[in-house]
Amino acid sequence: PFALLDQSLRGAVGNSSVTGITYTNGQVTGWTVASVAYVAAYGADGLISITRGGQPFMTVTYTNGLPTTVTYA
């Protein structure tokens, strides 16, 4: 699951058309790709969800502080 999460974020953020990256408390909380806004939310263990254009994009669940599933909408 962690590899899927990493690959997803690389695809979403590693794009040359990324603009408007925002940070909150040192974490990336938003960015825009080709006019589509992405918003990231964090919990105690780390990244818990990303929305794309206001719609669910992916969620991450954790067990004992480790990511165990990455689910795409």
mmCIF file of the N, C-alpha and C atoms, coordinates in Angstrom:
data_MODEL
# 
_entry.id   MODEL 
# 
loop_
_atom_site.group_PDB 
_atom_site.id 
_atom_site.type_symbol 
_atom_site.label_atom_id 
_atom_site.label_alt_id 
_atom_site.label_comp_id 
_atom_site.label_asym_id 
_atom_site.label_entity_id 
_atom_site.label_seq_id 
_atom_site.pdbx_PDB_ins_code 
_atom_site.Cartn_x 
_atom_site.Cartn_y 
_atom_site.Cartn_z 
_atom_site.occupancy 
_atom_site.B_iso_or_equiv 
_atom_site.pdbx_formal_charge 
_atom_site.auth_seq_id 
_atom_site.auth_comp_id 
_atom_site.auth_asym_id 
_atom_site.auth_atom_id 
_atom_site.pdbx_PDB_model_num 
ATOM 1   N N  . PRO A 1 1  ? 0.808   -1.223 0.000   1.00 0.00 ? 1  PRO A N  1 
ATOM 2   C CA . PRO A 1 1  ? 0.000   0.000  0.000   1.00 0.00 ? 1  PRO A CA 1 
ATOM 3   C C  . PRO A 1 1  ? 0.834   1.262  0.000   1.00 0.00 ? 1  PRO A C  1 
ATOM 4   N N  . PHE A 1 2  ? 1.969   1.239  0.721   1.00 0.00 ? 2  PHE A N  1 
ATOM 5   C CA . PHE A 1 2  ? 2.782   2.439  0.765   1.00 0.00 ? 2  PHE A CA 1 
ATOM 6   C C  . PHE A 1 2  ? 3.359   2.757  -0.610  1.00 0.00 ? 2  PHE A C  1 
ATOM 7   N N  . ALA A 1 3  ? 3.724   1.740  -1.381  1.00 0.00 ? 3  ALA A N  1 
ATOM 8   C CA . ALA A 1 3  ? 4.245   1.961  -2.733  1.00 0.00 ? 3  ALA A CA 1 
ATOM 9   C C  . ALA A 1 3  ? 3.167   2.556  -3.630  1.00 0.00 ? 3  ALA A C  1 
ATOM 10  N N  . LEU A 1 4  ? 1.923   2.098  -3.484  1.00 0.00 ? 4  LEU A N  1 
ATOM 11  C CA . LEU A 1 4  ? 0.828   2.675  -4.265  1.00 0.00 ? 4  LEU A CA 1 
ATOM 12  C C  . LEU A 1 4  ? 0.615   4.130  -3.911  1.00 0.00 ? 4  LEU A C  1 
ATOM 13  N N  . LEU A 1 5  ? 0.676   4.444  -2.636  1.00 0.00 ? 5  LEU A N  1 
ATOM 14  C CA . LEU A 1 5  ? 0.524   5.822  -2.192  1.00 0.00 ? 5  LEU A CA 1 
ATOM 15  C C  . LEU A 1 5  ? 1.620   6.689  -2.771  1.00 0.00 ? 5  LEU A C  1 
ATOM 16  N N  . ASP A 1 6  ? 2.850   6.228  -2.683  1.00 0.00 ? 6  ASP A N  1 
ATOM 17  C CA . ASP A 1 6  ? 3.989   6.968  -3.201  1.00 0.00 ? 6  ASP A CA 1 
ATOM 18  C C  . ASP A 1 6  ? 3.843   7.196  -4.708  1.00 0.00 ? 6  ASP A C  1 
ATOM 19  N N  . GLN A 1 7  ? 3.468   6.163  -5.457  1.00 0.00 ? 7  GLN A N  1 
ATOM 20  C CA . GLN A 1 7  ? 3.324   6.274  -6.905  1.00 0.00 ? 7  GLN A CA 1 
ATOM 21  C C  . GLN A 1 7  ? 2.209   7.245  -7.265  1.00 0.00 ? 7  GLN A C  1 
ATOM 22  N N  . SER A 1 8  ? 1.109   7.195  -6.532  1.00 0.00 ? 8  SER A N  1 
ATOM 23  C CA . SER A 1 8  ? -0.007  8.095  -6.783  1.00 0.00 ? 8  SER A CA 1 
ATOM 24  C C  . SER A 1 8  ? 0.403   9.543  -6.575  1.00 0.00 ? 8  SER A C  1 
ATOM 25  N N  . LEU A 1 9  ? 1.095   9.806  -5.490  1.00 0.00 ? 9  LEU A N  1 
ATOM 26  C CA . LEU A 1 9  ? 1.512   11.174 -5.210  1.00 0.00 ? 9  LEU A CA 1 
ATOM 27  C C  . LEU A 1 9  ? 2.539   11.658 -6.208  1.00 0.00 ? 9  LEU A C  1 
ATOM 28  N N  . ARG A 1 10 ? 3.416   10.796 -6.649  1.00 0.00 ? 10 ARG A N  1 
ATOM 29  C CA . ARG A 1 10 ? 4.384   11.196 -7.678  1.00 0.00 ? 10 ARG A CA 1 
ATOM 30  C C  . ARG A 1 10 ? 3.664   11.583 -8.967  1.00 0.00 ? 10 ARG A C  1 
ATOM 31  N N  . GLY A 1 11 ? 2.643   10.814 -9.324  1.00 0.00 ? 11 GLY A N  1 
ATOM 32  C CA . GLY A 1 11 ? 1.885   11.121 -10.531 1.00 0.00 ? 11 GLY A CA 1 
ATOM 33  C C  . GLY A 1 11 ? 1.110   12.413 -10.419 1.00 0.00 ? 11 GLY A C  1 
ATOM 34  N N  . ALA A 1 12 ? 0.556   12.671 -9.260  1.00 0.00 ? 12 ALA A N  1 
ATOM 35  C CA . ALA A 1 12 ? -0.255  13.866 -9.071  1.00 0.00 ? 12 ALA A CA 1 
ATOM 36  C C  . ALA A 1 12 ? 0.595   15.115 -8.870  1.00 0.00 ? 12 ALA A C  1 
ATOM 37  N N  . VAL A 1 13 ? 1.695   15.002 -8.147  1.00 0.00 ? 13 VAL A N  1 
ATOM 38  C CA . VAL A 1 13 ? 2.503   16.171 -7.820  1.00 0.00 ? 13 VAL A CA 1 
ATOM 39  C C  . VAL A 1 13 ? 3.707   16.315 -8.736  1.00 0.00 ? 13 VAL A C  1 
ATOM 40  N N  . GLY A 1 14 ? 4.180   15.228 -9.323  1.00 0.00 ? 14 GLY A N  1 
ATOM 41  C CA . GLY A 1 14 ? 5.381   15.268 -10.141 1.00 0.00 ? 14 GLY A CA 1 
ATOM 42  C C  . GLY A 1 14 ? 5.129   15.710 -11.566 1.00 0.00 ? 14 GLY A C  1 
ATOM 43  N N  . ASN A 1 15 ? 4.033   16.328 -11.811 1.00 0.00 ? 15 ASN A N  1 
ATOM 44  C CA . ASN A 1 15 ? 3.642   16.767 -13.141 1.00 0.00 ? 15 ASN A CA 1 
ATOM 45  C C  . ASN A 1 15 ? 4.131   18.195 -13.366 1.00 0.00 ? 15 ASN A C  1 
ATOM 46  N N  . SER A 1 16 ? 4.642   18.496 -14.533 1.00 0.00 ? 16 SER A N  1 
ATOM 47  C CA . SER A 1 16 ? 5.184   19.830 -14.806 1.00 0.00 ? 16 SER A CA 1 
ATOM 48  C C  . SER A 1 16 ? 4.109   20.913 -14.818 1.00 0.00 ? 16 SER A C  1 
ATOM 49  N N  . SER A 1 17 ? 2.826   20.548 -14.872 1.00 0.00 ? 17 SER A N  1 
ATOM 50  C CA . SER A 1 17 ? 1.766   21.553 -14.888 1.00 0.00 ? 17 SER A CA 1 
ATOM 51  C C  . SER A 1 17 ? 1.202   21.833 -13.498 1.00 0.00 ? 17 SER A C  1 
ATOM 52  N N  . VAL A 1 18 ? 1.895   21.378 -12.445 1.00 0.00 ? 18 VAL A N  1 
ATOM 53  C CA . VAL A 1 18 ? 1.447   21.637 -11.078 1.00 0.00 ? 18 VAL A CA 1 
ATOM 54  C C  . VAL A 1 18 ? 1.679   23.103 -10.731 1.00 0.00 ? 18 VAL A C  1 
ATOM 55  N N  . THR A 1 19 ? 0.659   23.732 -10.186 1.00 0.00 ? 19 THR A N  1 
ATOM 56  C CA . THR A 1 19 ? 0.758   25.126 -9.740  1.00 0.00 ? 19 THR A CA 1 
ATOM 57  C C  . THR A 1 19 ? 0.089   25.253 -8.383  1.00 0.00 ? 19 THR A C  1 
ATOM 58  N N  . GLY A 1 20 ? 0.272   26.376 -7.748  1.00 0.00 ? 20 GLY A N  1 
ATOM 59  C CA . GLY A 1 20 ? -0.441  26.706 -6.523  1.00 0.00 ? 20 GLY A CA 1 
ATOM 60  C C  . GLY A 1 20 ? -0.288  25.721 -5.396  1.00 0.00 ? 20 GLY A C  1 
ATOM 61  N N  . ILE A 1 21 ? 0.921   25.215 -5.177  1.00 0.00 ? 21 ILE A N  1 
ATOM 62  C CA . ILE A 1 21 ? 1.142   24.275 -4.081  1.00 0.00 ? 21 ILE A CA 1 
ATOM 63  C C  . ILE A 1 21 ? 1.024   25.032 -2.758  1.00 0.00 ? 21 ILE A C  1 
ATOM 64  N N  . THR A 1 22 ? 0.195   24.488 -1.838  1.00 0.00 ? 22 THR A N  1 
ATOM 65  C CA . THR A 1 22 ? 0.041   25.104 -0.525  1.00 0.00 ? 22 THR A CA 1 
ATOM 66  C C  . THR A 1 22 ? 0.531   24.147 0.551   1.00 0.00 ? 22 THR A C  1 
ATOM 67  N N  . TYR A 1 23 ? 1.019   24.736 1.631   1.00 0.00 ? 23 TYR A N  1 
ATOM 68  C CA . TYR A 1 23 ? 1.548   23.975 2.758   1.00 0.00 ? 23 TYR A CA 1 
ATOM 69  C C  . TYR A 1 23 ? 0.850   24.426 4.040   1.00 0.00 ? 23 TYR A C  1 
ATOM 70  N N  . THR A 1 24 ? 0.615   23.494 4.938   1.00 0.00 ? 24 THR A N  1 
ATOM 71  C CA . THR A 1 24 ? 0.119   23.796 6.269   1.00 0.00 ? 24 THR A CA 1 
ATOM 72  C C  . THR A 1 24 ? 0.941   22.977 7.247   1.00 0.00 ? 24 THR A C  1 
ATOM 73  N N  . ASN A 1 25 ? 1.552   23.632 8.187   1.00 0.00 ? 25 ASN A N  1 
ATOM 74  C CA . ASN A 1 25 ? 2.395   22.956 9.178   1.00 0.00 ? 25 ASN A CA 1 
ATOM 75  C C  . ASN A 1 25 ? 3.436   22.049 8.526   1.00 0.00 ? 25 ASN A C  1 
ATOM 76  N N  . GLY A 1 26 ? 4.030   22.501 7.428   1.00 0.00 ? 26 GLY A N  1 
ATOM 77  C CA . GLY A 1 26 ? 5.083   21.761 6.755   1.00 0.00 ? 26 GLY A CA 1 
ATOM 78  C C  . GLY A 1 26 ? 4.621   20.617 5.873   1.00 0.00 ? 26 GLY A C  1 
ATOM 79  N N  . GLN A 1 27 ? 3.295   20.448 5.717   1.00 0.00 ? 27 GLN A N  1 
ATOM 80  C CA . GLN A 1 27 ? 2.773   19.381 4.869   1.00 0.00 ? 27 GLN A CA 1 
ATOM 81  C C  . GLN A 1 27 ? 2.078   19.985 3.655   1.00 0.00 ? 27 GLN A C  1 
ATOM 82  N N  . VAL A 1 28 ? 2.226   19.317 2.507   1.00 0.00 ? 28 VAL A N  1 
ATOM 83  C CA . VAL A 1 28 ? 1.517   19.768 1.304   1.00 0.00 ? 28 VAL A CA 1 
ATOM 84  C C  . VAL A 1 28 ? 0.034   19.500 1.510   1.00 0.00 ? 28 VAL A C  1 
ATOM 85  N N  . THR A 1 29 ? -0.772  20.555 1.427   1.00 0.00 ? 29 THR A N  1 
ATOM 86  C CA . THR A 1 29 ? -2.209  20.403 1.655   1.00 0.00 ? 29 THR A CA 1 
ATOM 87  C C  . THR A 1 29 ? -3.041  20.695 0.415   1.00 0.00 ? 29 THR A C  1 
ATOM 88  N N  . GLY A 1 30 ? -2.413  21.209 -0.626  1.00 0.00 ? 30 GLY A N  1 
ATOM 89  C CA . GLY A 1 30 ? -3.165  21.469 -1.839  1.00 0.00 ? 30 GLY A CA 1 
ATOM 90  C C  . GLY A 1 30 ? -2.255  21.765 -3.009  1.00 0.00 ? 30 GLY A C  1 
ATOM 91  N N  . TRP A 1 31 ? -2.770  21.519 -4.221  1.00 0.00 ? 31 TRP A N  1 
ATOM 92  C CA . TRP A 1 31 ? -2.059  21.837 -5.445  1.00 0.00 ? 31 TRP A CA 1 
ATOM 93  C C  . TRP A 1 31 ? -3.064  21.806 -6.584  1.00 0.00 ? 31 TRP A C  1 
ATOM 94  N N  . THR A 1 32 ? -2.674  22.326 -7.707  1.00 0.00 ? 32 THR A N  1 
ATOM 95  C CA . THR A 1 32 ? -3.539  22.355 -8.889  1.00 0.00 ? 32 THR A CA 1 
ATOM 96  C C  . THR A 1 32 ? -2.787  21.751 -10.062 1.00 0.00 ? 32 THR A C  1 
ATOM 97  N N  . VAL A 1 33 ? -3.464  20.885 -10.816 1.00 0.00 ? 33 VAL A N  1 
ATOM 98  C CA . VAL A 1 33 ? -2.908  20.292 -12.028 1.00 0.00 ? 33 VAL A CA 1 
ATOM 99  C C  . VAL A 1 33 ? -3.901  20.587 -13.147 1.00 0.00 ? 33 VAL A C  1 
ATOM 100 N N  . ALA A 1 34 ? -3.442  21.351 -14.137 1.00 0.00 ? 34 ALA A N  1 
ATOM 101 C CA . ALA A 1 34 ? -4.282  21.675 -15.293 1.00 0.00 ? 34 ALA A CA 1 
ATOM 102 C C  . ALA A 1 34 ? -5.665  22.153 -14.858 1.00 0.00 ? 34 ALA A C  1 
ATOM 103 N N  . SER A 1 35 ? -5.722  23.085 -13.936 1.00 0.00 ? 35 SER A N  1 
ATOM 104 C CA . SER A 1 35 ? -6.921  23.728 -13.392 1.00 0.00 ? 35 SER A CA 1 
ATOM 105 C C  . SER A 1 35 ? -7.795  22.824 -12.520 1.00 0.00 ? 35 SER A C  1 
ATOM 106 N N  . VAL A 1 36 ? -7.328  21.627 -12.176 1.00 0.00 ? 36 VAL A N  1 
ATOM 107 C CA . VAL A 1 36 ? -8.054  20.744 -11.254 1.00 0.00 ? 36 VAL A CA 1 
ATOM 108 C C  . VAL A 1 36 ? -7.375  20.829 -9.888  1.00 0.00 ? 36 VAL A C  1 
ATOM 109 N N  . ALA A 1 37 ? -8.142  21.206 -8.863  1.00 0.00 ? 37 ALA A N  1 
ATOM 110 C CA . ALA A 1 37 ? -7.594  21.375 -7.516  1.00 0.00 ? 37 ALA A CA 1 
ATOM 111 C C  . ALA A 1 37 ? -7.581  20.049 -6.760  1.00 0.00 ? 37 ALA A C  1 
ATOM 112 N N  . TYR A 1 38 ? -6.465  19.773 -6.116  1.00 0.00 ? 38 TYR A N  1 
ATOM 113 C CA . TYR A 1 38 ? -6.298  18.619 -5.240  1.00 0.00 ? 38 TYR A CA 1 
ATOM 114 C C  . TYR A 1 38 ? -6.141  19.139 -3.814  1.00 0.00 ? 38 TYR A C  1 
ATOM 115 N N  . VAL A 1 39 ? -6.769  18.470 -2.860  1.00 0.00 ? 39 VAL A N  1 
ATOM 116 C CA . VAL A 1 39 ? -6.654  18.856 -1.454  1.00 0.00 ? 39 VAL A CA 1 
ATOM 117 C C  . VAL A 1 39 ? -6.330  17.612 -0.639  1.00 0.00 ? 39 VAL A C  1 
ATOM 118 N N  . ALA A 1 40 ? -5.286  17.704 0.171   1.00 0.00 ? 40 ALA A N  1 
ATOM 119 C CA . ALA A 1 40 ? -4.854  16.584 1.009   1.00 0.00 ? 40 ALA A CA 1 
ATOM 120 C C  . ALA A 1 40 ? -5.247  16.841 2.453   1.00 0.00 ? 40 ALA A C  1 
ATOM 121 N N  . ALA A 1 41 ? -5.668  15.772 3.138   1.00 0.00 ? 41 ALA A N  1 
ATOM 122 C CA . ALA A 1 41 ? -5.996  15.843 4.565   1.00 0.00 ? 41 ALA A CA 1 
ATOM 123 C C  . ALA A 1 41 ? -5.121  14.851 5.316   1.00 0.00 ? 41 ALA A C  1 
ATOM 124 N N  . TYR A 1 42 ? -4.741  15.228 6.525   1.00 0.00 ? 42 TYR A N  1 
ATOM 125 C CA . TYR A 1 42 ? -3.843  14.421 7.332   1.00 0.00 ? 42 TYR A CA 1 
ATOM 126 C C  . TYR A 1 42 ? -4.475  14.077 8.675   1.00 0.00 ? 42 TYR A C  1 
ATOM 127 N N  . GLY A 1 43 ? -4.119  12.922 9.193   1.00 0.00 ? 43 GLY A N  1 
ATOM 128 C CA . GLY A 1 43 ? -4.528  12.497 10.520  1.00 0.00 ? 43 GLY A CA 1 
ATOM 129 C C  . GLY A 1 43 ? -3.290  12.260 11.364  1.00 0.00 ? 43 GLY A C  1 
ATOM 130 N N  . ALA A 1 44 ? -3.463  11.627 12.492  1.00 0.00 ? 44 ALA A N  1 
ATOM 131 C CA . ALA A 1 44 ? -2.357  11.387 13.412  1.00 0.00 ? 44 ALA A CA 1 
ATOM 132 C C  . ALA A 1 44 ? -1.245  10.542 12.792  1.00 0.00 ? 44 ALA A C  1 
ATOM 133 N N  . ASP A 1 45 ? -1.593  9.629  11.880  1.00 0.00 ? 45 ASP A N  1 
ATOM 134 C CA . ASP A 1 45 ? -0.600  8.733  11.283  1.00 0.00 ? 45 ASP A CA 1 
ATOM 135 C C  . ASP A 1 45 ? 0.005   9.255  9.988   1.00 0.00 ? 45 ASP A C  1 
ATOM 136 N N  . GLY A 1 46 ? -0.615  10.254 9.383   1.00 0.00 ? 46 GLY A N  1 
ATOM 137 C CA . GLY A 1 46 ? -0.127  10.783 8.119   1.00 0.00 ? 46 GLY A CA 1 
ATOM 138 C C  . GLY A 1 46 ? -1.278  11.101 7.172   1.00 0.00 ? 46 GLY A C  1 
ATOM 139 N N  . LEU A 1 47 ? -1.000  11.064 5.899   1.00 0.00 ? 47 LEU A N  1 
ATOM 140 C CA . LEU A 1 47 ? -1.998  11.380 4.881   1.00 0.00 ? 47 LEU A CA 1 
ATOM 141 C C  . LEU A 1 47 ? -3.189  10.441 4.988   1.00 0.00 ? 47 LEU A C  1 
ATOM 142 N N  . ILE A 1 48 ? -4.409  10.988 5.041   1.00 0.00 ? 48 ILE A N  1 
ATOM 143 C CA . ILE A 1 48 ? -5.588  10.125 5.131   1.00 0.00 ? 48 ILE A CA 1 
ATOM 144 C C  . ILE A 1 48 ? -6.495  10.219 3.908   1.00 0.00 ? 48 ILE A C  1 
ATOM 145 N N  . SER A 1 49 ? -6.441  11.352 3.196   1.00 0.00 ? 49 SER A N  1 
ATOM 146 C CA . SER A 1 49 ? -7.295  11.441 2.008   1.00 0.00 ? 49 SER A CA 1 
ATOM 147 C C  . SER A 1 49 ? -6.824  12.546 1.077   1.00 0.00 ? 49 SER A C  1 
ATOM 148 N N  . ILE A 1 50 ? -7.222  12.406 -0.187  1.00 0.00 ? 50 ILE A N  1 
ATOM 149 C CA . ILE A 1 50 ? -7.019  13.441 -1.192  1.00 0.00 ? 50 ILE A CA 1 
ATOM 150 C C  . ILE A 1 50 ? -8.328  13.567 -1.958  1.00 0.00 ? 50 ILE A C  1 
ATOM 151 N N  . THR A 1 51 ? -8.749  14.799 -2.177  1.00 0.00 ? 51 THR A N  1 
ATOM 152 C CA . THR A 1 51 ? -9.879  15.040 -3.072  1.00 0.00 ? 51 THR A CA 1 
ATOM 153 C C  . THR A 1 51 ? -9.342  15.660 -4.352  1.00 0.00 ? 51 THR A C  1 
ATOM 154 N N  . ARG A 1 52 ? -10.051 15.419 -5.437  1.00 0.00 ? 52 ARG A N  1 
ATOM 155 C CA . ARG A 1 52 ? -9.677  15.980 -6.740  1.00 0.00 ? 52 ARG A CA 1 
ATOM 156 C C  . ARG A 1 52 ? -10.903 16.680 -7.284  1.00 0.00 ? 52 ARG A C  1 
ATOM 157 N N  . GLY A 1 53 ? -10.808 17.974 -7.480  1.00 0.00 ? 53 GLY A N  1 
ATOM 158 C CA . GLY A 1 53 ? -11.945 18.742 -7.977  1.00 0.00 ? 53 GLY A CA 1 
ATOM 159 C C  . GLY A 1 53 ? -13.140 18.681 -7.040  1.00 0.00 ? 53 GLY A C  1 
ATOM 160 N N  . GLY A 1 54 ? -12.874 18.569 -5.733  1.00 0.00 ? 54 GLY A N  1 
ATOM 161 C CA . GLY A 1 54 ? -13.934 18.512 -4.750  1.00 0.00 ? 54 GLY A CA 1 
ATOM 162 C C  . GLY A 1 54 ? -14.558 17.141 -4.551  1.00 0.00 ? 54 GLY A C  1 
ATOM 163 N N  . GLN A 1 55 ? -14.094 16.154 -5.290  1.00 0.00 ? 55 GLN A N  1 
ATOM 164 C CA . GLN A 1 55 ? -14.623 14.792 -5.194  1.00 0.00 ? 55 GLN A CA 1 
ATOM 165 C C  . GLN A 1 55 ? -13.565 13.861 -4.598  1.00 0.00 ? 55 GLN A C  1 
ATOM 166 N N  . PRO A 1 56 ? -13.990 12.822 -3.879  1.00 0.00 ? 56 PRO A N  1 
ATOM 167 C CA . PRO A 1 56 ? -13.006 11.883 -3.322  1.00 0.00 ? 56 PRO A CA 1 
ATOM 168 C C  . PRO A 1 56 ? -12.108 11.313 -4.420  1.00 0.00 ? 56 PRO A C  1 
ATOM 169 N N  . PHE A 1 57 ? -10.819 11.248 -4.133  1.00 0.00 ? 57 PHE A N  1 
ATOM 170 C CA . PHE A 1 57 ? -9.845  10.700 -5.064  1.00 0.00 ? 57 PHE A CA 1 
ATOM 171 C C  . PHE A 1 57 ? -9.188  9.457  -4.483  1.00 0.00 ? 57 PHE A C  1 
ATOM 172 N N  . MET A 1 58 ? -8.726  9.558  -3.221  1.00 0.00 ? 58 MET A N  1 
ATOM 173 C CA . MET A 1 58 ? -8.114  8.404  -2.577  1.00 0.00 ? 58 MET A CA 1 
ATOM 174 C C  . MET A 1 58 ? -8.168  8.556  -1.065  1.00 0.00 ? 58 MET A C  1 
ATOM 175 N N  . THR A 1 59 ? -8.155  7.414  -0.370  1.00 0.00 ? 59 THR A N  1 
ATOM 176 C CA . THR A 1 59 ? -8.078  7.399  1.087   1.00 0.00 ? 59 THR A CA 1 
ATOM 177 C C  . THR A 1 59 ? -7.017  6.382  1.506   1.00 0.00 ? 59 THR A C  1 
ATOM 178 N N  . VAL A 1 60 ? -6.449  6.623  2.660   1.00 0.00 ? 60 VAL A N  1 
ATOM 179 C CA . VAL A 1 60 ? -5.427  5.733  3.206   1.00 0.00 ? 60 VAL A CA 1 
ATOM 180 C C  . VAL A 1 60 ? -5.873  5.319  4.605   1.00 0.00 ? 60 VAL A C  1 
ATOM 181 N N  . THR A 1 61 ? -5.777  4.030  4.905   1.00 0.00 ? 61 THR A N  1 
ATOM 182 C CA . THR A 1 61 ? -6.049  3.556  6.260   1.00 0.00 ? 61 THR A CA 1 
ATOM 183 C C  . THR A 1 61 ? -4.758  3.028  6.861   1.00 0.00 ? 61 THR A C  1 
ATOM 184 N N  . TYR A 1 62 ? -4.694  3.104  8.176   1.00 0.00 ? 62 TYR A N  1 
ATOM 185 C CA . TYR A 1 62 ? -3.490  2.732  8.906   1.00 0.00 ? 62 TYR A CA 1 
ATOM 186 C C  . TYR A 1 62 ? -3.816  1.699  9.974   1.00 0.00 ? 62 TYR A C  1 
ATOM 187 N N  . THR A 1 63 ? -2.844  0.859  10.274  1.00 0.00 ? 63 THR A N  1 
ATOM 188 C CA . THR A 1 63 ? -2.913  -0.062 11.394  1.00 0.00 ? 63 THR A CA 1 
ATOM 189 C C  . THR A 1 63 ? -1.611  0.085  12.173  1.00 0.00 ? 63 THR A C  1 
ATOM 190 N N  . ASN A 1 64 ? -1.729  0.392  13.442  1.00 0.00 ? 64 ASN A N  1 
ATOM 191 C CA . ASN A 1 64 ? -0.551  0.591  14.290  1.00 0.00 ? 64 ASN A CA 1 
ATOM 192 C C  . ASN A 1 64 ? 0.429   1.597  13.694  1.00 0.00 ? 64 ASN A C  1 
ATOM 193 N N  . GLY A 1 65 ? -0.107  2.652  13.092  1.00 0.00 ? 65 GLY A N  1 
ATOM 194 C CA . GLY A 1 65 ? 0.728   3.712  12.552  1.00 0.00 ? 65 GLY A CA 1 
ATOM 195 C C  . GLY A 1 65 ? 1.306   3.464  11.168  1.00 0.00 ? 65 GLY A C  1 
ATOM 196 N N  . LEU A 1 66 ? 1.005   2.317  10.556  1.00 0.00 ? 66 LEU A N  1 
ATOM 197 C CA . LEU A 1 66 ? 1.525   1.992  9.229   1.00 0.00 ? 66 LEU A CA 1 
ATOM 198 C C  . LEU A 1 66 ? 0.388   1.949  8.222   1.00 0.00 ? 66 LEU A C  1 
ATOM 199 N N  . PRO A 1 67 ? 0.605   2.465  7.008   1.00 0.00 ? 67 PRO A N  1 
ATOM 200 C CA . PRO A 1 67 ? -0.457  2.407  5.999   1.00 0.00 ? 67 PRO A CA 1 
ATOM 201 C C  . PRO A 1 67 ? -0.725  0.953  5.607   1.00 0.00 ? 67 PRO A C  1 
ATOM 202 N N  . THR A 1 68 ? -1.995  0.585  5.599   1.00 0.00 ? 68 THR A N  1 
ATOM 203 C CA . THR A 1 68 ? -2.344  -0.797 5.257   1.00 0.00 ? 68 THR A CA 1 
ATOM 204 C C  . THR A 1 68 ? -3.167  -0.886 3.990   1.00 0.00 ? 68 THR A C  1 
ATOM 205 N N  . THR A 1 69 ? -3.939  0.141  3.662   1.00 0.00 ? 69 THR A N  1 
ATOM 206 C CA . THR A 1 69 ? -4.686  0.133  2.404   1.00 0.00 ? 69 THR A CA 1 
ATOM 207 C C  . THR A 1 69 ? -4.716  1.525  1.802   1.00 0.00 ? 69 THR A C  1 
ATOM 208 N N  . VAL A 1 70 ? -4.682  1.560  0.498   1.00 0.00 ? 70 VAL A N  1 
ATOM 209 C CA . VAL A 1 70 ? -4.873  2.785  -0.268  1.00 0.00 ? 70 VAL A CA 1 
ATOM 210 C C  . VAL A 1 70 ? -6.038  2.503  -1.202  1.00 0.00 ? 70 VAL A C  1 
ATOM 211 N N  . THR A 1 71 ? -7.103  3.289  -1.073  1.00 0.00 ? 71 THR A N  1 
ATOM 212 C CA . THR A 1 71 ? -8.309  3.072  -1.855  1.00 0.00 ? 71 THR A CA 1 
ATOM 213 C C  . THR A 1 71 ? -8.566  4.276  -2.753  1.00 0.00 ? 71 THR A C  1 
ATOM 214 N N  . TYR A 1 72 ? -8.787  4.003  -4.016  1.00 0.00 ? 72 TYR A N  1 
ATOM 215 C CA . TYR A 1 72 ? -9.091  5.073  -4.975  1.00 0.00 ? 72 TYR A CA 1 
ATOM 216 C C  . TYR A 1 72 ? -10.576 5.084  -5.271  1.00 0.00 ? 72 TYR A C  1 
ATOM 217 N N  . ALA A 1 73 ? -11.135 6.285  -5.341  1.00 0.00 ? 73 ALA A N  1 
ATOM 218 C CA . ALA A 1 73 ? -12.577 6.425  -5.609  1.00 0.00 ? 73 ALA A CA 1 
ATOM 219 C C  . ALA A 1 73 ? -12.880 6.107  -7.051  1.00 0.00 ? 73 ALA A C  1 
# 
